């Protein structure tokens, strides 16, 4: 795969596969670029839910891609160490905002394990949670591991507008209904980046914003 560009990936339900969505290139000097991945629900994958960047230093990468308003739930079921959202080699200028990440008891939310670029993506307005308490959850950022949400925030400067680590309050997690309750901390807590970025419809086909406000995750109440 040389790479791809100017694609919108939206309203997909992806589950029980090896890897959910990947934006990358297998060829050195090439990238996937200017892709918008939005309003998708991804759960129970063997590896991560969403991955950007090349799989090795000798291959290509990902640049100027936007990942917004996705719901990632219990991915990396095989405990590969890739987490919910993975950033690999040669990622630059990407945006990761308005996403719900609900990890397994591995509690690995973000896995940016390489130092190939100093600033691979902008992360903000995301809601993180797992069965493990916030102080014991894990974020890998540019080759460093941070245990605890507060430690990750303080060290990286990421997610400065994101809600506290908390349960997104899905309507019915047991039946895999990942819409959120009105009391959810994701309600109206996202950044409205405009229809060209977030789309006009949410995962369920409802208007993506309400009175100019937007939820975190794939659903809009």
C-alpha positions in Angstrom: 0.0 0.0 0.0 1.6 3.2 -1.2 -0.9 5.4 0.7 -4.3 7.1 0.1 -5.5 10.6 0.2 -8.7 12.8 0.4 -11.0 10.1 1.6 -13.9 10.3 4.2 -14.5 7.1 6.3 -17.7 7.5 8.2 -20.6 5.7 9.8 -18.9 2.3 9.8 -19.6 -0.4 12.4 -16.4 -2.5 12.8 -15.9 -5.3 15.2 -14.2 -8.7 15.9 -11.6 -8.1 13.2 -7.8 -8.0 13.4 -7.5 -4.2 13.2 -10.2 -1.7 12.9 -9.1 1.3 10.7 -5.5 2.0 9.6 -4.2 5.1 7.8 -0.6 4.4 6.7 1.7 3.6 3.9 4.0 0.5 3.5 6.4 2.4 1.2 9.2 4.7 2.4 8.7 8.3 1.4 4.9 7.9 0.9 2.0 8.7 3.3 -1.7 8.5 3.7 -2.9 12.1 3.9 -5.9 14.3 4.3 -8.2 11.5 5.3 -11.2 12.2 7.6 -12.3 9.3 9.8 -15.4 10.2 11.6 -18.6 8.9 13.3 -17.5 5.2 13.4 -18.1 2.6 16.1 -15.2 0.1 16.6 -15.2 -2.6 19.2 -13.7 -6.0 20.2 -10.9 -6.1 17.7 -7.8 -8.3 18.2 -5.5 -5.3 17.9 -6.2 -1.5 18.2 -9.3 0.2 17.1 -7.6 2.9 15.0 -3.9 3.1 13.9 -1.9 5.7 12.1 1.7 5.8 11.0 3.9 3.2 9.3 4.5 -0.2 10.9 8.3 0.2 10.8 10.8 3.0 10.6 11.7 2.0 7.0 8.2 2.4 5.6 5.9 5.4 5.1 3.6 7.2 7.4 0.5 9.4 8.0 0.1 13.1 7.7 -2.7 15.7 8.0 -5.4 13.1 8.8 -8.3 13.9 11.0 -9.9 11.4 13.4 -13.0 12.7 15.0 -16.2 11.6 16.8 -15.4 7.9 16.9 -16.3 5.4 19.7 -13.7 2.8 20.5 -14.6 0.0 22.9 -12.6 -3.0 24.2 -10.2 -3.2 21.4 -6.8 -5.0 21.6 -8.6 -8.1 23.0 -5.4 -10.1 22.3 -3.4 -7.7 24.5 -0.9 -7.0 21.7 0.1 -3.7 23.5 -1.3 -1.5 20.8 -4.3 -0.2 22.8 -7.3 1.7 21.5 -5.5 4.3 19.4 -2.1 3.6 18.1 0.5 6.0 16.5 3.4 4.3 14.8 6.2 5.7 12.6 6.3 9.0 10.6 3.0 10.5 11.7 2.8 14.3 11.4 0.1 17.0 11.5 -2.8 14.7 12.5 -5.8 15.5 14.6 -7.5 13.1 17.1 -10.5 14.8 18.8 -14.0 14.2 20.1 -13.4 10.4 20.5 -14.6 8.0 23.2 -11.9 5.4 24.2 -13.2 2.7 26.6 -10.3 0.3 27.0 -10.2 -3.3 28.4 -8.7 -4.1 31.7 -5.3 -3.7 30.0 -6.2 0.0 30.4 -3.9 1.1 27.5 -5.7 4.1 25.9 -3.1 5.6 23.5 0.0 3.9 22.2 2.4 6.4 20.6 5.5 4.3 21.0 8.0 5.8 18.6 10.2 8.9 18.6 10.3 9.2 14.8 8.4 12.5 15.0 8.2 14.8 18.0 4.6 15.9 17.5 2.6 13.2 15.6 -0.9 14.4 16.4 -3.0 16.9 18.3 -5.2 15.1 20.9 -8.0 17.0 22.6 -11.7 16.8 23.6 -11.4 13.0 24.1 -13.1 10.9 26.8 -11.0 8.1 28.3 -12.1 5.2 30.5 -11.5 1.6 31.4 -12.3 -0.8 34.2 -9.0 0.3 35.8 -8.9 3.5 37.9 -7.5 6.7 36.3 -4.3 6.5 38.4 -3.4 3.1 37.0 -4.4 3.6 33.3 -1.6 3.9 30.7 -0.8 6.3 27.9 2.3 5.9 25.7 3.4 9.2 24.1 6.3 9.7 21.8 8.2 6.7 23.3 7.5 7.5 26.9 5.0 5.6 29.1 2.8 7.5 31.6 0.8 5.7 34.2 -2.2 7.7 35.4 -4.3 10.3 33.6 -3.0 13.3 35.5 0.6 12.3 34.8 -0.1 12.0 31.1 -1.8 15.3 30.9 0.9 17.1 32.9 3.8 15.7 30.9 2.4 15.9 27.4 0.1 19.0 27.3 -2.4 16.8 25.3 -6.1 16.7 26.0 -6.2 20.1 27.7 -10.0 20.4 27.0 -10.8 16.8 27.5 -13.3 15.7 30.3 -12.0 13.9 33.4 -11.4 10.2 33.0 -14.9 8.8 33.5 -17.5 6.3 32.3 -19.2 7.5 29.1 -22.5 6.0 30.3 -23.5 4.0 27.2 -27.2 3.4 26.9 -26.7 -0.4 27.1 -23.1 -1.6 27.1 -24.3 -5.2 27.5 -26.2 -5.2 24.2 -23.5 -3.1 22.5 -25.6 0.0 22.3 -22.9 2.7 22.4 -25.3 5.7 22.2 -24.8 7.8 25.4 -27.2 8.7 28.1 -28.2 12.4 28.7 -26.1 12.4 31.9 -23.0 11.2 30.1 -19.8 13.4 30.5 -19.6 13.2 26.7 -22.8 15.1 26.2 -22.1 18.4 24.5 -18.4 18.2 25.5 -16.8 18.0 22.1 -15.4 20.7 19.8 -17.5 21.6 16.8 -15.0 21.7 14.0 -17.6 22.4 11.4 -19.6 20.2 9.1 -16.8 19.7 6.6 -14.8 18.0 9.3 -17.4 16.3 11.7 -20.0 15.7 9.0 -23.7 16.5 9.0 -24.9 13.1 10.4 -23.8 11.0 13.3 -23.3 7.2 13.3 -27.0 6.6 13.6 -28.0 9.1 10.9 -29.1 11.9 13.2 -28.0 15.5 12.9 -24.3 15.6 14.0 -24.7 18.8 16.0 -27.5 20.3 18.1 -27.7 24.1 18.5 -24.1 24.3 17.4 -22.9 21.9 20.2 -21.5 18.4 19.6 -21.1 15.3 21.7 -17.9 13.3 22.1 -18.2 10.0 20.4 -20.1 8.6 17.4 -23.6 9.5 18.6 -25.4 12.8 18.9 -28.4 12.9 21.2 
